[in-house]
C-alpha cells in the first residue's frame, strides 16, 4: 500500500530517514525552490525520485497543511519489540521506552512521539487495536520525528512482561492518591514510561503491571494535563535523571 506524506518538514525527514520506499514527489506549481523545499529537491535528485509539478488544488485534497509538497511513499515501517531492545544495546544505554496505552488523538500521538525522539527513547510501543496509528497526519504533527523512531505494535501486557524480563522498570503516569512524586521514582534506570488514553488513562491491566505510578505535582486550578503534555514532561524528567553529571 501507498500513502502521501505532506508538509515540508515531514517530507524532508522522511527522505532523510530513508526507511520507506519512495515513489514520487509532488510540488505545487509556483512554489519557490528555496529553503526546506530546496533541500527536499536535492535529496530527491540524489535518489532519482520523480518530481511532478502539480496544481495547488490537487495537494489541497490531501491536506490544508501540505505547504506545497507531498511525497508518495510506502506505509509506515513498524518494528518488533526486539528491535527496540537491540537499539538500546547498540547504543550501550539503559533501555528507554515510551508505551502509549490506547492514545486516540493523532495530534497527541504525533506530539508525544516528537518529544520521545528528542529525548532519545529507543522506541515506542502502541497497542494493535483501538488506538491511533502512525498515519500521515501523525507524521505531520510529529514534524517527521516518527520517521526516525522505532515504533512497534504489541499486546502491551505481554510486552511489559518482556520488558520486565529485561530488567526494565515500568512507570505509569497516573493521578491517583497512591501515585508517587518524581523524586520517589527511579527514573535514571532502564525505564518504560506508560501514558494512558486522553479520557480513561491507563487501563487497569496495564496499570497493575506498573512498578511505579508517577504523579506530576501541580499548583494551578486545572486538575490534570493533556496526555501528550503530561507524557512529554515525564519523558523530560527521565531524560534529565538519565543525564545527571
C-alpha positions in Angstrom: 0.0 0.0 0.0 1.0 3.6 -0.5 0.2 6.9 1.1 1.2 10.6 0.9 3.3 12.4 3.4 2.7 16.1 3.3 4.3 19.2 4.7 7.9 20.4 4.2 9.5 19.1 7.5 7.7 15.7 7.4 8.6 15.2 3.8 12.2 16.2 4.4 12.6 13.9 7.4 11.0 11.0 5.6 13.6 11.4 2.8 16.4 11.8 5.3 15.4 8.8 7.4 15.4 6.5 4.3 13.1 3.9 5.9 10.3 3.9 3.3 10.1 3.2 -0.3 9.6 6.5 -2.2 7.7 6.6 -5.5 7.3 10.3 -6.4 7.4 13.9 -5.1 4.7 16.4 -5.9 5.4 20.1 -5.7 2.9 22.9 -6.1 3.2 24.9 -9.3 4.7 28.3 -8.4 6.4 27.1 -5.2 9.8 28.7 -4.9 12.7 26.3 -4.8 14.4 27.7 -1.7 14.9 26.8 2.0 13.5 23.5 3.1 11.9 22.8 -0.4 15.4 23.2 -2.0 16.7 20.6 0.4 13.8 18.3 -0.4 14.5 18.6 -4.1 18.2 18.0 -3.6 17.6 14.8 -1.7 15.1 13.7 -4.3 17.6 14.3 -7.1 20.2 12.2 -5.3 17.8 9.3 -5.0 16.4 9.8 -8.6 12.9 10.3 -7.3 10.5 11.5 -9.9 9.3 15.1 -9.3 5.9 16.3 -10.5 4.8 20.0 -10.6 1.0 19.9 -9.8 -1.7 22.4 -9.3 -2.1 23.5 -5.7 -5.8 22.4 -5.5 -4.6 18.8 -6.2 -2.5 19.0 -3.0 -5.3 20.7 -1.1 -7.2 17.4 -1.4 -4.6 15.7 0.7 -4.4 18.3 3.5 -4.7 22.0 4.1 -1.3 21.8 5.7 0.7 20.5 2.7 2.9 23.6 2.4 3.2 22.9 -1.4 4.7 19.5 -1.2 3.7 15.8 -0.9 5.6 12.6 -1.1 4.2 9.3 -2.2 5.6 6.5 0.0 5.1 3.0 1.3 3.2 2.6 4.6 4.9 3.2 7.9 7.6 0.6 8.7 6.6 -0.8 12.1 9.2 -2.9 14.0 9.2 -5.6 16.7 9.9 -5.1 20.4 13.1 -7.0 19.9 14.3 -4.3 17.5 13.8 -1.7 20.2 15.7 -3.8 22.8 18.5 -4.2 20.3 18.6 -0.4 19.6 19.4 0.2 23.3 22.1 -2.4 23.2 23.7 -0.9 20.0 23.9 2.5 21.8 25.1 0.8 25.0 22.4 2.7 27.0 19.9 1.7 29.7 16.6 1.0 27.9 14.3 3.9 27.5 10.9 3.1 26.1 7.6 5.0 25.7 4.4 3.0 26.0 1.2 4.6 24.8 -1.9 2.8 26.1 -4.7 3.4 23.6 -4.0 7.1 22.9 -6.7 8.1 20.5 -5.9 11.6 19.1 -3.4 11.7 16.2 -2.2 15.2 17.2 -1.4 13.9 20.7 0.3 10.9 19.3 2.5 13.0 17.0 3.3 15.5 19.7 4.5 12.9 22.3 6.4 11.0 19.6 8.2 14.2 18.7 9.2 14.6 22.4 10.2 10.9 22.6 12.5 11.3 19.6 14.0 14.5 21.1 14.9 12.9 24.4 16.3 9.7 22.8 13.8 7.0 23.6 14.9 3.7 22.0 11.4 3.0 20.8 7.6 3.4 21.2 5.0 0.7 21.9 1.4 1.1 20.9 -1.4 -1.5 21.0 -2.6 -3.1 17.8 -6.2 -2.1 18.2 -8.4 0.7 19.4 -5.6 3.3 19.3 -4.2 5.9 17.0 -1.6 4.6 14.5 1.2 6.2 12.5 -0.7 7.9 9.7 0.4 10.9 7.5 -1.5 13.2 10.0 0.6 11.8 12.8 3.8 12.2 10.8 2.8 15.8 10.2 2.1 16.5 13.8 5.4 15.0 14.8 7.2 17.2 12.3 8.6 14.0 10.8 10.0 12.6 14.1 8.1 9.4 13.6 10.4 8.6 10.7 13.5 8.5 12.9 11.9 6.5 15.8 11.2 2.8 16.1 7.5 2.1 16.7 6.1 -1.4 17.5 2.6 -2.6 17.7 2.2 -5.1 20.6 0.0 -6.6 23.2 1.0 -4.2 26.0 0.6 -6.6 28.9 2.8 -9.2 27.1 5.3 -6.5 26.1 5.6 -5.2 29.6 6.3 -8.8 30.7 9.2 -8.9 28.2 10.5 -5.5 29.4 10.5 -6.7 33.0 12.4 -9.8 31.9 15.0 -7.3 30.5 15.2 -5.6 34.0 13.2 -2.6 32.9 11.2 -0.5 35.4 7.6 0.3 34.3 6.4 3.7 35.3 2.8 4.7 34.6 1.5 8.3 34.6 -1.4 8.3 37.0 -3.1 10.9 39.2 -4.3 8.5 41.9 -3.6 9.2 45.6 -1.1 6.3 45.7 1.0 7.7 42.9 4.5 8.9 43.8 6.3 12.2 43.3 9.0 12.2 40.6 11.7 12.4 43.3 10.5 9.0 44.6 10.7 7.2 41.3 14.0 5.7 39.9 13.8 7.5 36.5 17.5 7.1 35.8 17.3 3.3 35.4 16.2 1.1 32.4 12.7 2.6 32.1 9.4 2.4 30.2 7.1 5.3 30.7 3.4 4.5 30.2 1.0 7.2 29.1 -2.8 6.4 29.1 -5.6 7.5 26.8 -7.0 11.0 26.9 -10.2 10.1 28.7 -9.7 6.9 30.6 -6.0 7.0 31.5 -4.1 3.7 31.8 -6.2 0.6 31.5 -6.5 -1.5 34.7 -4.4 -4.5 33.5 -1.6 -2.2 32.3 -1.8 -0.1 35.4 -1.5 -3.3 37.6 1.7 -4.2 35.7 3.4 -0.9 36.6 6.2 -0.9 39.1 5.6 2.7 40.0 2.8 5.2 39.4 4.0 8.7 38.8 2.1 11.9 39.6 3.2 15.3 38.3 3.0 17.9 41.0 0.7 20.8 40.1 -0.3 24.0 41.9 -2.8 25.6 39.4 -6.5 25.4 39.2 -6.6 22.8 36.3 -6.8 19.3 37.7 -4.8 17.5 35.0 -2.7 18.0 31.9 -3.3 16.8 28.3 -2.0 13.3 27.8 0.7 14.3 25.4 1.8 17.3 27.6 2.0 15.2 30.7 3.8 12.4 28.9 6.3 14.9 27.4 7.0 16.3 30.9 7.6 12.8 32.3 9.9 11.9 29.4 12.0 15.0 30.1 12.2 14.3 33.8 13.5 10.8 32.8 15.9 12.4 30.3 17.3 14.7 33.0 17.6 11.9 35.5 19.5 9.7 33.0 21.9 12.5 32.1 22.9 13.8 35.6 26.6 14.6 35.6 
